[in-house]
Amino acid sequence: MGYKKGDEVAARKDLGGVTRDSVPAGSKGTVTKTSWTGEPTEATFRVGNESRTIRVNGREVR
């Protein structure tokens, strides 16, 4: 299944680490960039009162 910019996604697991902001599992977000194959490469998640845009791959979101 391919994603498009603006599609809704949810984090499958806790995302984050040393090089990117932390996003808890189950957080809902919006795809902001995709690869030419339709894989999401970046998404913006709402965490509390803050928006966090992080790089993702297709296995991390659904």
Phi and psi restraints in degrees (range 20) as a CNS / XPLOR table:
assign (resid 1 and name C) (resid 2 and name N)
       (resid 2 and name CA) (resid 2 and name C) 1.0 -94.4 20.0 2
assign (resid 2 and name N) (resid 2 and name CA)
       (resid 2 and name C) (resid 3 and name N) 1.0 148.0 20.0 2
assign (resid 2 and name C) (resid 3 and name N)
       (resid 3 and name CA) (resid 3 and name C) 1.0 -103.9 20.0 2
assign (resid 3 and name N) (resid 3 and name CA)
       (resid 3 and name C) (resid 4 and name N) 1.0 154.4 20.0 2
assign (resid 3 and name C) (resid 4 and name N)
       (resid 4 and name CA) (resid 4 and name C) 1.0 -124.6 20.0 2
assign (resid 4 and name N) (resid 4 and name CA)
       (resid 4 and name C) (resid 5 and name N) 1.0 158.9 20.0 2
assign (resid 4 and name C) (resid 5 and name N)
       (resid 5 and name CA) (resid 5 and name C) 1.0 -57.1 20.0 2
assign (resid 5 and name N) (resid 5 and name CA)
       (resid 5 and name C) (resid 6 and name N) 1.0 130.5 20.0 2
assign (resid 5 and name C) (resid 6 and name N)
       (resid 6 and name CA) (resid 6 and name C) 1.0 99.5 20.0 2
assign (resid 6 and name N) (resid 6 and name CA)
       (resid 6 and name C) (resid 7 and name N) 1.0 -11.5 20.0 2
assign (resid 6 and name C) (resid 7 and name N)
       (resid 7 and name CA) (resid 7 and name C) 1.0 -67.0 20.0 2
assign (resid 7 and name N) (resid 7 and name CA)
       (resid 7 and name C) (resid 8 and name N) 1.0 145.2 20.0 2
assign (resid 7 and name C) (resid 8 and name N)
       (resid 8 and name CA) (resid 8 and name C) 1.0 -81.3 20.0 2
assign (resid 8 and name N) (resid 8 and name CA)
       (resid 8 and name C) (resid 9 and name N) 1.0 138.9 20.0 2
assign (resid 8 and name C) (resid 9 and name N)
       (resid 9 and name CA) (resid 9 and name C) 1.0 -137.7 20.0 2
assign (resid 9 and name N) (resid 9 and name CA)
       (resid 9 and name C) (resid 10 and name N) 1.0 166.2 20.0 2
assign (resid 9 and name C) (resid 10 and name N)
       (resid 10 and name CA) (resid 10 and name C) 1.0 -134.1 20.0 2
assign (resid 10 and name N) (resid 10 and name CA)
       (resid 10 and name C) (resid 11 and name N) 1.0 144.2 20.0 2
assign (resid 10 and name C) (resid 11 and name N)
       (resid 11 and name CA) (resid 11 and name C) 1.0 -71.4 20.0 2
assign (resid 11 and name N) (resid 11 and name CA)
       (resid 11 and name C) (resid 12 and name N) 1.0 126.7 20.0 2
assign (resid 11 and name C) (resid 12 and name N)
       (resid 12 and name CA) (resid 12 and name C) 1.0 -73.2 20.0 2
assign (resid 12 and name N) (resid 12 and name CA)
       (resid 12 and name C) (resid 13 and name N) 1.0 -31.2 20.0 2
assign (resid 12 and name C) (resid 13 and name N)
       (resid 13 and name CA) (resid 13 and name C) 1.0 -144.0 20.0 2
assign (resid 13 and name N) (resid 13 and name CA)
       (resid 13 and name C) (resid 14 and name N) 1.0 173.6 20.0 2
assign (resid 13 and name C) (resid 14 and name N)
       (resid 14 and name CA) (resid 14 and name C) 1.0 -62.9 20.0 2
assign (resid 14 and name N) (resid 14 and name CA)
       (resid 14 and name C) (resid 15 and name N) 1.0 126.0 20.0 2
assign (resid 14 and name C) (resid 15 and name N)
       (resid 15 and name CA) (resid 15 and name C) 1.0 -107.2 20.0 2
assign (resid 15 and name N) (resid 15 and name CA)
       (resid 15 and name C) (resid 16 and name N) 1.0 151.0 20.0 2
assign (resid 15 and name C) (resid 16 and name N)
       (resid 16 and name CA) (resid 16 and name C) 1.0 136.2 20.0 2
assign (resid 16 and name N) (resid 16 and name CA)
       (resid 16 and name C) (resid 17 and name N) 1.0 -177.1 20.0 2
assign (resid 16 and name C) (resid 17 and name N)
       (resid 17 and name CA) (resid 17 and name C) 1.0 157.4 20.0 2
assign (resid 17 and name N) (resid 17 and name CA)
       (resid 17 and name C) (resid 18 and name N) 1.0 -157.8 20.0 2
assign (resid 17 and name C) (resid 18 and name N)
       (resid 18 and name CA) (resid 18 and name C) 1.0 -67.3 20.0 2
assign (resid 18 and name N) (resid 18 and name CA)
       (resid 18 and name C) (resid 19 and name N) 1.0 -38.2 20.0 2
assign (resid 18 and name C) (resid 19 and name N)
       (resid 19 and name CA) (resid 19 and name C) 1.0 -100.6 20.0 2
assign (resid 19 and name N) (resid 19 and name CA)
       (resid 19 and name C) (resid 20 and name N) 1.0 0.7 20.0 2
assign (resid 19 and name C) (resid 20 and name N)
       (resid 20 and name CA) (resid 20 and name C) 1.0 -147.1 20.0 2
assign (resid 20 and name N) (resid 20 and name CA)
       (resid 20 and name C) (resid 21 and name N) 1.0 157.9 20.0 2
assign (resid 20 and name C) (resid 21 and name N)
       (resid 21 and name CA) (resid 21 and name C) 1.0 -63.5 20.0 2
assign (resid 21 and name N) (resid 21 and name CA)
       (resid 21 and name C) (resid 22 and name N) 1.0 155.2 20.0 2
assign (resid 21 and name C) (resid 22 and name N)
       (resid 22 and name CA) (resid 22 and name C) 1.0 -85.3 20.0 2
assign (resid 22 and name N) (resid 22 and name CA)
       (resid 22 and name C) (resid 23 and name N) 1.0 135.3 20.0 2
assign (resid 22 and name C) (resid 23 and name N)
       (resid 23 and name CA) (resid 23 and name C) 1.0 -133.6 20.0 2
assign (resid 23 and name N) (resid 23 and name CA)
       (resid 23 and name C) (resid 24 and name N) 1.0 121.6 20.0 2
assign (resid 23 and name C) (resid 24 and name N)
       (resid 24 and name CA) (resid 24 and name C) 1.0 -68.2 20.0 2
assign (resid 24 and name N) (resid 24 and name CA)
       (resid 24 and name C) (resid 25 and name N) 1.0 152.7 20.0 2
assign (resid 24 and name C) (resid 25 and name N)
       (resid 25 and name CA) (resid 25 and name C) 1.0 -57.9 20.0 2
assign (resid 25 and name N) (resid 25 and name CA)
       (resid 25 and name C) (resid 26 and name N) 1.0 142.1 20.0 2
assign (resid 25 and name C) (resid 26 and name N)
       (resid 26 and name CA) (resid 26 and name C) 1.0 88.0 20.0 2
assign (resid 26 and name N) (resid 26 and name CA)
       (resid 26 and name C) (resid 27 and name N) 1.0 -8.5 20.0 2
assign (resid 26 and name C) (resid 27 and name N)
       (resid 27 and name CA) (resid 27 and name C) 1.0 -64.2 20.0 2
assign (resid 27 and name N) (resid 27 and name CA)
       (resid 27 and name C) (resid 28 and name N) 1.0 138.1 20.0 2
assign (resid 27 and name C) (resid 28 and name N)
       (resid 28 and name CA) (resid 28 and name C) 1.0 -93.2 20.0 2
assign (resid 28 and name N) (resid 28 and name CA)
       (resid 28 and name C) (resid 29 and name N) 1.0 144.5 20.0 2
assign (resid 28 and name C) (resid 29 and name N)
       (resid 29 and name CA) (resid 29 and name C) 1.0 -150.3 20.0 2
assign (resid 29 and name N) (resid 29 and name CA)
       (resid 29 and name C) (resid 30 and name N) 1.0 -177.2 20.0 2
assign (resid 29 and name C) (resid 30 and name N)
       (resid 30 and name CA) (resid 30 and name C) 1.0 -127.4 20.0 2
assign (resid 30 and name N) (resid 30 and name CA)
       (resid 30 and name C) (resid 31 and name N) 1.0 134.6 20.0 2
assign (resid 30 and name C) (resid 31 and name N)
       (resid 31 and name CA) (resid 31 and name C) 1.0 -68.8 20.0 2
assign (resid 31 and name N) (resid 31 and name CA)
       (resid 31 and name C) (resid 32 and name N) 1.0 129.5 20.0 2
assign (resid 31 and name C) (resid 32 and name N)
       (resid 32 and name CA) (resid 32 and name C) 1.0 -110.4 20.0 2
assign (resid 32 and name N) (resid 32 and name CA)
       (resid 32 and name C) (resid 33 and name N) 1.0 -22.9 20.0 2
assign (resid 32 and name C) (resid 33 and name N)
       (resid 33 and name CA) (resid 33 and name C) 1.0 -145.6 20.0 2
assign (resid 33 and name N) (resid 33 and name CA)
       (resid 33 and name C) (resid 34 and name N) 1.0 145.9 20.0 2
assign (resid 33 and name C) (resid 34 and name N)
       (resid 34 and name CA) (resid 34 and name C) 1.0 -132.0 20.0 2
assign (resid 34 and name N) (resid 34 and name CA)
       (resid 34 and name C) (resid 35 and name N) 1.0 160.2 20.0 2
assign (resid 34 and name C) (resid 35 and name N)
       (resid 35 and name CA) (resid 35 and name C) 1.0 -82.5 20.0 2
assign (resid 35 and name N) (resid 35 and name CA)
       (resid 35 and name C) (resid 36 and name N) 1.0 174.1 20.0 2
assign (resid 35 and name C) (resid 36 and name N)
       (resid 36 and name CA) (resid 36 and name C) 1.0 -67.2 20.0 2
assign (resid 36 and name N) (resid 36 and name CA)
       (resid 36 and name C) (resid 37 and name N) 1.0 -17.2 20.0 2
assign (resid 36 and name C) (resid 37 and name N)
       (resid 37 and name CA) (resid 37 and name C) 1.0 -89.7 20.0 2
assign (resid 37 and name N) (resid 37 and name CA)
       (resid 37 and name C) (resid 38 and name N) 1.0 -2.9 20.0 2
assign (resid 37 and name C) (resid 38 and name N)
       (resid 38 and name CA) (resid 38 and name C) 1.0 93.4 20.0 2
assign (resid 38 and name N) (resid 38 and name CA)
       (resid 38 and name C) (resid 39 and name N) 1.0 5.8 20.0 2
assign (resid 38 and name C) (resid 39 and name N)
       (resid 39 and name CA) (resid 39 and name C) 1.0 -79.1 20.0 2
assign (resid 39 and name N) (resid 39 and name CA)
       (resid 39 and name C) (resid 40 and name N) 1.0 135.6 20.0 2
assign (resid 39 and name C) (resid 40 and name N)
       (resid 40 and name CA) (resid 40 and name C) 1.0 -69.0 20.0 2
assign (resid 40 and name N) (resid 40 and name CA)
       (resid 40 and name C) (resid 41 and name N) 1.0 134.9 20.0 2
assign (resid 40 and name C) (resid 41 and name N)
       (resid 41 and name CA) (resid 41 and name C) 1.0 -115.9 20.0 2
assign (resid 41 and name N) (resid 41 and name CA)
       (resid 41 and name C) (resid 42 and name N) 1.0 -17.2 20.0 2
assign (resid 41 and name C) (resid 42 and name N)
       (resid 42 and name CA) (resid 42 and name C) 1.0 -151.9 20.0 2
assign (resid 42 and name N) (resid 42 and name CA)
       (resid 42 and name C) (resid 43 and name N) 1.0 140.9 20.0 2
assign (resid 42 and name C) (resid 43 and name N)
       (resid 43 and name CA) (resid 43 and name C) 1.0 -143.9 20.0 2
assign (resid 43 and name N) (resid 43 and name CA)
       (resid 43 and name C) (resid 44 and name N) 1.0 151.4 20.0 2
assign (resid 43 and name C) (resid 44 and name N)
       (resid 44 and name CA) (resid 44 and name C) 1.0 -107.2 20.0 2
assign (resid 44 and name N) (resid 44 and name CA)
       (resid 44 and name C) (resid 45 and name N) 1.0 123.8 20.0 2
assign (resid 44 and name C) (resid 45 and name N)
       (resid 45 and name CA) (resid 45 and name C) 1.0 -111.6 20.0 2
assign (resid 45 and name N) (resid 45 and name CA)
       (resid 45 and name C) (resid 46 and name N) 1.0 147.3 20.0 2
assign (resid 45 and name C) (resid 46 and name N)
       (resid 46 and name CA) (resid 46 and name C) 1.0 -98.4 20.0 2
assign (resid 46 and name N) (resid 46 and name CA)
       (resid 46 and name C) (resid 47 and name N) 1.0 118.6 20.0 2
assign (resid 46 and name C) (resid 47 and name N)
       (resid 47 and name CA) (resid 47 and name C) 1.0 -125.5 20.0 2
assign (resid 47 and name N) (resid 47 and name CA)
       (resid 47 and name C) (resid 48 and name N) 1.0 106.2 20.0 2
assign (resid 47 and name C) (resid 48 and name N)
       (resid 48 and name CA) (resid 48 and name C) 1.0 64.6 20.0 2
assign (resid 48 and name N) (resid 48 and name CA)
       (resid 48 and name C) (resid 49 and name N) 1.0 -127.5 20.0 2
assign (resid 48 and name C) (resid 49 and name N)
       (resid 49 and name CA) (resid 49 and name C) 1.0 -96.4 20.0 2
assign (resid 49 and name N) (resid 49 and name CA)
       (resid 49 and name C) (resid 50 and name N) 1.0 14.0 20.0 2
assign (resid 49 and name C) (resid 50 and name N)
       (resid 50 and name CA) (resid 50 and name C) 1.0 -121.3 20.0 2
assign (resid 50 and name N) (resid 50 and name CA)
       (resid 50 and name C) (resid 51 and name N) 1.0 141.4 20.0 2
assign (resid 50 and name C) (resid 51 and name N)
       (resid 51 and name CA) (resid 51 and name C) 1.0 -98.0 20.0 2
assign (resid 51 and name N) (resid 51 and name CA)
       (resid 51 and name C) (resid 52 and name N) 1.0 134.5 20.0 2
assign (resid 51 and name C) (resid 52 and name N)
       (resid 52 and name CA) (resid 52 and name C) 1.0 -126.4 20.0 2
assign (resid 52 and name N) (resid 52 and name CA)
       (resid 52 and name C) (resid 53 and name N) 1.0 120.2 20.0 2
assign (resid 52 and name C) (resid 53 and name N)
       (resid 53 and name CA) (resid 53 and name C) 1.0 -101.2 20.0 2
assign (resid 53 and name N) (resid 53 and name CA)
       (resid 53 and name C) (resid 54 and name N) 1.0 120.0 20.0 2
assign (resid 53 and name C) (resid 54 and name N)
       (resid 54 and name CA) (resid 54 and name C) 1.0 -133.1 20.0 2
assign (resid 54 and name N) (resid 54 and name CA)
       (resid 54 and name C) (resid 55 and name N) 1.0 157.7 20.0 2
assign (resid 54 and name C) (resid 55 and name N)
       (resid 55 and name CA) (resid 55 and name C) 1.0 -76.8 20.0 2
assign (resid 55 and name N) (resid 55 and name CA)
       (resid 55 and name C) (resid 56 and name N) 1.0 137.0 20.0 2
assign (resid 55 and name C) (resid 56 and name N)
       (resid 56 and name CA) (resid 56 and name C) 1.0 -136.2 20.0 2
assign (resid 56 and name N) (resid 56 and name CA)
       (resid 56 and name C) (resid 57 and name N) 1.0 169.8 20.0 2
assign (resid 56 and name C) (resid 57 and name N)
       (resid 57 and name CA) (resid 57 and name C) 1.0 -128.2 20.0 2
assign (resid 57 and name N) (resid 57 and name CA)
       (resid 57 and name C) (resid 58 and name N) 1.0 168.9 20.0 2
assign (resid 57 and name C) (resid 58 and name N)
       (resid 58 and name CA) (resid 58 and name C) 1.0 -60.7 20.0 2
assign (resid 58 and name N) (resid 58 and name CA)
       (resid 58 and name C) (resid 59 and name N) 1.0 -24.5 20.0 2
assign (resid 58 and name C) (resid 59 and name N)
       (resid 59 and name CA) (resid 59 and name C) 1.0 -79.3 20.0 2
assign (resid 59 and name N) (resid 59 and name CA)
       (resid 59 and name C) (resid 60 and name N) 1.0 -16.1 20.0 2
assign (resid 59 and name C) (resid 60 and name N)
       (resid 60 and name CA) (resid 60 and name C) 1.0 -91.9 20.0 2
assign (resid 60 and name N) (resid 60 and name CA)
       (resid 60 and name C) (resid 61 and name N) 1.0 -14.9 20.0 2
assign (resid 60 and name C) (resid 61 and name N)
       (resid 61 and name CA) (resid 61 and name C) 1.0 -128.7 20.0 2
assign (resid 61 and name N) (resid 61 and name CA)
       (resid 61 and name C) (resid 62 and name N) 1.0 161.8 20.0 2
